[in-house]
Amino acid sequence: MPQAAPAAQPFLSPHPPPPKTPLTPLQAAKRAAAYHAVSDHLLPNHTYVGIGSGSTIVYVVEAISTLPRSLTSHMTFLTTGHQSRALIYDAGLRYTNIDTLPLDGAGAVRMLDVAFDGADEVDAELNVIKGGGACLFQEKLVVVSAKKFVCVADHRKLSPSLLTSFPSIPVEILPLSTQHVLASLRLLGSPSPTLRSGLPAKAGPVITDNAGFIVDAPFPPLLPSQEPSDEGSRHDVATLAKRIKEIVGVVEVGLFFGAQKPAVVYFGMDDGGVMVKTLEKTEQRS
């Protein structure tokens, strides 16, 4: 697991300036968490930075855009979908696709220095559900390409176990495999896996940036670790993720576990503070 502590001096204040327009308490909480995350983990020597998707990432990009161009001009931002690409473009920052990363001196693909992304739900062991915004495959590709995954969320996303508050596991699939995947998920114990609809904005299913479909698969709350359950219907995170991934037609599963987990999560709290959580400790900031 990568260390959460930065290796160099940060160059952004963790306290954001007054917003240009009034914010709800929840928006203000997300903004506070984003500024703390960027202050701690975006460093002057970084050159490749992953930018995820979702409502909290709006404030991550805002925080980055407040920095002088002399500090960000050498940085390239790799995005997980159309939303984050538009945010980076509108902020006047340089972006590229993950498949254009250069090779390092050893002939391997250059890793991102850090990736910032949100979450749909986070458990006590920092396992994460993502994919509610349908950027699932690209989100995971950016995360596993980064030396460090920094997650930014609000306090509602923290749960004792996954699928406590978020209702289902997003699964990105190839369209031709829809019926096979739905039947296979039911055999795994999902009572009602459903192809995500694009209504009311679009007739038919949601189509991802990779021309896939999204299936939302509910399960009972997941056990955090690989440990036996007294309830035969309960899966642990890692085992269920691997079993879903083995289904023919599945492109990616919205469970982030093991090496895919964030090194640190920044939660914007309802009192205006920020909770910083790693596997080792939890810190409260004002």
C-alpha positions as CSV (number, residue, x, y, z in Angstrom):
1,M,0.0,0.0,0.0
2,P,1.5,3.4,-1.0
3,Q,2.3,5.8,1.9
4,A,-0.1,8.6,2.3
5,A,2.5,11.2,3.5
6,P,3.7,13.5,0.7
7,A,7.4,13.3,-0.2
8,A,7.8,17.1,-0.8
9,Q,6.5,20.4,0.4
10,P,2.9,21.1,-0.8
11,F,2.3,24.4,-2.5
12,L,-1.4,25.1,-2.0
13,S,-3.2,26.4,1.2
14,P,-5.7,23.8,2.5
15,H,-8.1,26.5,3.3
16,P,-10.1,27.6,0.2
17,P,-10.9,31.2,-0.7
18,P,-14.5,32.4,-0.4
19,P,-16.6,30.7,-3.2
20,K,-17.7,32.8,-6.1
21,T,-21.3,31.7,-5.6
22,P,-23.1,30.5,-2.5
23,L,-22.7,26.9,-1.6
24,T,-24.9,24.4,0.3
25,P,-23.4,22.9,3.4
26,L,-22.8,19.7,1.5
27,Q,-21.1,21.5,-1.4
28,A,-18.9,23.4,1.1
29,A,-17.9,20.1,2.8
30,K,-16.9,18.6,-0.5
31,R,-14.9,21.8,-1.4
32,A,-13.1,21.8,1.9
33,A,-12.1,18.1,1.5
34,A,-10.9,18.7,-2.0
35,Y,-8.6,21.6,-1.0
36,H,-7.1,19.6,1.8
37,A,-6.5,16.7,-0.5
38,V,-4.8,18.8,-3.2
39,S,-2.7,20.7,-0.6
40,D,-1.4,17.4,0.8
41,H,-0.8,15.4,-2.3
42,L,-0.2,17.6,-5.4
43,L,3.4,18.4,-5.3
44,P,5.7,20.8,-7.3
45,N,7.6,17.9,-8.9
46,H,4.6,16.0,-10.2
47,T,4.2,15.8,-14.0
48,Y,1.4,13.3,-14.6
49,V,-1.8,13.6,-12.5
50,G,-5.0,11.5,-12.7
51,I,-8.4,13.3,-12.4
52,G,-11.5,11.2,-11.7
53,S,-15.2,12.0,-12.1
54,G,-18.0,13.1,-9.9
55,S,-19.2,16.1,-7.9
56,T,-16.2,16.3,-5.6
57,I,-13.8,16.4,-8.5
58,V,-15.2,19.7,-9.6
59,Y,-13.6,21.2,-6.4
60,V,-10.4,19.2,-6.9
61,V,-10.0,20.8,-10.3
62,E,-11.0,24.2,-8.9
63,A,-8.2,23.9,-6.2
64,I,-5.6,23.0,-8.9
65,S,-6.7,25.9,-11.1
66,T,-6.0,28.4,-8.4
67,L,-2.3,27.6,-8.6
68,P,0.0,29.8,-10.6
69,R,0.5,28.5,-14.2
70,S,4.2,28.6,-13.6
71,L,3.6,25.7,-11.1
72,T,1.1,23.7,-13.2
73,S,2.4,24.3,-16.7
74,H,4.7,21.2,-16.6
75,M,1.8,19.0,-15.4
76,T,-0.3,16.8,-17.7
77,F,-3.7,15.7,-16.4
78,L,-5.2,12.3,-17.4
79,T,-9.0,12.1,-17.0
80,T,-11.5,9.3,-16.5
81,G,-14.2,10.5,-18.8
82,H,-15.9,13.4,-20.7
83,Q,-16.8,15.3,-17.5
84,S,-13.4,15.5,-16.0
85,R,-11.8,16.2,-19.4
86,A,-14.2,19.2,-19.8
87,L,-13.3,20.4,-16.3
88,I,-9.5,20.3,-17.1
89,Y,-10.0,22.0,-20.5
90,D,-12.2,24.8,-19.0
91,A,-9.5,25.4,-16.4
92,G,-6.9,25.9,-19.1
93,L,-4.8,22.9,-18.0
94,R,-3.2,20.3,-20.3
95,Y,-4.8,16.9,-20.6
96,T,-4.2,13.7,-22.4
97,N,-5.5,10.1,-22.5
98,I,-4.2,7.3,-20.4
99,D,-3.1,5.4,-23.5
100,T,-0.6,8.1,-24.4
101,L,1.6,7.8,-21.3
102,P,5.2,7.6,-22.3
103,L,7.6,4.8,-21.3
104,D,10.1,5.3,-18.4
105,G,13.8,4.6,-18.6
106,A,13.3,0.8,-18.0
107,G,10.8,0.5,-20.8
108,A,7.7,0.3,-18.6
109,V,4.7,2.7,-19.0
110,R,5.3,5.8,-16.9
111,M,3.1,5.8,-13.8
112,L,1.0,8.8,-12.7
113,D,2.4,10.6,-9.7
114,V,-1.0,10.7,-8.0
115,A,-4.7,10.2,-8.9
116,F,-7.6,12.1,-7.3
117,D,-11.1,10.6,-7.5
118,G,-14.4,10.4,-5.6
119,A,-16.4,7.4,-4.3
120,D,-19.9,6.2,-4.0
121,E,-19.2,4.4,-0.7
122,V,-16.2,3.7,1.5
123,D,-16.0,1.1,4.2
124,A,-13.9,0.9,7.4
125,E,-11.0,-0.8,5.5
126,L,-11.0,1.8,2.7
127,N,-12.6,-0.6,0.2
128,V,-14.6,1.6,-2.3
129,I,-17.6,1.3,-4.6
130,K,-17.3,3.5,-7.7
131,G,-19.1,3.6,-11.0
132,G,-22.3,5.4,-10.0
133,G,-21.4,8.0,-12.7
134,A,-20.8,5.3,-15.3
135,C,-17.0,6.1,-15.7
136,L,-16.1,2.8,-14.2
137,F,-13.5,1.2,-16.4
138,Q,-11.6,4.4,-17.0
139,E,-11.7,5.3,-13.3
140,K,-10.1,1.9,-12.4
141,L,-7.5,2.2,-15.2
142,V,-6.4,5.6,-14.0
143,V,-6.3,4.4,-10.3
144,V,-4.1,1.4,-11.0
145,S,-1.8,3.5,-13.2
146,A,-1.1,5.8,-10.3
147,K,1.5,5.6,-7.5
148,K,-1.1,6.9,-5.1
149,F,-4.9,7.0,-5.2
150,V,-6.3,9.9,-3.1
151,C,-10.1,9.7,-2.6
152,V,-12.2,12.8,-1.9
153,A,-15.8,12.4,-0.7
154,D,-18.4,13.7,1.7
155,H,-19.3,12.2,5.1
156,R,-22.4,10.4,3.7
157,K,-20.1,8.0,1.8
158,L,-18.5,6.4,4.8
159,S,-20.2,3.2,5.9
160,P,-19.3,0.3,8.2
161,S,-19.4,-2.1,5.2
162,L,-20.1,-1.6,1.4
163,L,-23.7,-1.8,0.2
164,T,-24.9,-0.4,3.6
165,S,-26.0,2.9,2.0
166,F,-25.2,2.6,-1.7
167,P,-27.6,0.1,-3.2
168,S,-25.7,-1.9,-5.7
169,I,-22.4,-2.7,-7.4
170,P,-21.9,-1.1,-10.8
171,V,-20.6,-3.5,-13.4
172,E,-19.5,-2.4,-16.9
173,I,-20.2,-5.0,-19.6
174,L,-20.1,-5.6,-23.3
175,P,-23.6,-5.0,-24.7
176,L,-23.8,-8.4,-26.4
177,S,-23.3,-10.2,-23.1
178,T,-26.2,-8.5,-21.2
179,Q,-28.5,-11.4,-20.7
180,H,-25.6,-13.8,-19.8
181,V,-24.2,-11.3,-17.3
182,L,-27.6,-10.7,-15.7
183,A,-28.3,-14.4,-15.3
184,S,-24.8,-15.0,-13.9
185,L,-25.2,-12.3,-11.3
186,R,-28.4,-13.8,-10.2
187,L,-26.6,-17.1,-9.7
188,L,-24.1,-15.3,-7.5
189,G,-26.9,-14.1,-5.2
190,S,-27.8,-10.7,-6.6
191,P,-31.7,-10.7,-6.3
192,S,-32.3,-8.1,-9.0
193,P,-29.4,-7.0,-11.3
194,T,-30.7,-4.3,-13.6
195,L,-29.4,-2.8,-16.8
196,R,-29.0,0.9,-16.1
197,S,-31.4,3.1,-18.0
198,G,-30.5,6.4,-19.6
199,L,-34.0,7.8,-19.0
200,P,-35.2,10.5,-18.8
201,A,-32.2,12.1,-20.7
202,K,-31.9,9.2,-23.2
203,A,-34.1,6.3,-24.3
204,G,-32.4,3.0,-23.8
205,P,-29.5,2.0,-21.6
206,V,-26.6,4.2,-20.3
207,I,-23.7,3.9,-22.7
208,T,-20.2,4.4,-21.2
209,D,-17.3,6.3,-22.7
210,N,-16.1,2.9,-23.9
211,A,-19.4,2.0,-25.6
212,G,-20.3,-0.5,-22.8
213,F,-23.4,-0.9,-20.7
214,I,-23.7,-0.6,-16.9
215,V,-25.5,-3.2,-14.8
216,D,-26.3,-2.4,-11.2
217,A,-26.2,-5.5,-9.1
218,P,-27.5,-5.3,-5.5
219,F,-26.2,-7.7,-2.9
220,P,-26.4,-7.9,0.9
221,P,-23.8,-5.7,2.7
222,L,-20.3,-7.0,2.0
223,L,-17.8,-8.3,4.5
224,P,-14.7,-6.1,4.4
225,S,-12.1,-8.9,4.4
226,Q,-11.8,-12.4,3.2
227,E,-13.3,-14.0,6.3
228,P,-16.1,-16.6,6.8
229,S,-19.6,-15.4,7.2
230,D,-22.3,-16.8,9.4
231,E,-24.7,-15.8,6.7
232,G,-24.4,-17.8,3.5
233,S,-25.8,-14.9,1.5
234,R,-23.0,-12.5,2.4
235,H,-19.9,-12.1,0.3
236,D,-16.6,-10.5,1.1
237,V,-15.4,-7.6,-1.1
238,A,-12.4,-9.3,-2.7
239,T,-14.0,-12.7,-3.4
240,L,-17.2,-11.2,-4.9
241,A,-15.2,-8.7,-7.1
242,K,-13.1,-11.6,-8.5
243,R,-16.2,-13.8,-9.1
244,I,-18.0,-11.0,-11.0
245,K,-14.9,-10.2,-13.0
246,E,-14.7,-13.9,-14.2
247,I,-18.2,-13.6,-15.8
248,V,-17.7,-13.6,-19.6
249,G,-18.7,-10.2,-20.9
250,V,-17.8,-8.2,-17.8
251,V,-15.3,-5.4,-18.6
252,E,-14.8,-4.1,-15.0
253,V,-16.4,-4.2,-11.5
254,G,-17.0,-1.2,-9.4
255,L,-15.3,-2.6,-6.3
256,F,-11.9,-1.1,-5.5
257,F,-10.0,-3.4,-3.1
258,G,-6.4,-4.5,-2.3
259,A,-3.9,-2.6,-4.4
260,Q,-6.8,-0.6,-5.9
261,K,-7.8,1.0,-2.6
262,P,-7.1,4.6,-1.8
263,A,-4.0,5.4,0.3
264,V,-6.1,8.1,2.0
265,V,-9.7,9.4,2.0
266,Y,-10.7,13.0,2.7
267,F,-14.3,13.3,3.9
268,G,-16.0,16.7,4.0
269,M,-18.0,16.7,7.3
270,D,-21.3,18.4,8.0
271,D,-19.7,20.7,10.5
272,G,-17.4,22.2,7.9
273,G,-14.4,20.2,9.0
274,V,-12.5,17.5,7.1
275,M,-11.8,13.9,8.3
276,V,-8.7,12.4,6.9
277,K,-8.7,8.6,7.0
278,T,-6.0,6.1,6.3
279,L,-5.8,2.4,7.3
280,E,-3.6,3.4,10.2
281,K,-5.3,6.5,11.7
282,T,-8.1,9.0,11.4
283,E,-7.4,12.7,11.7
284,Q,-9.9,15.6,12.2
285,R,-9.1,19.0,10.6
286,S,-10.9,22.3,10.9
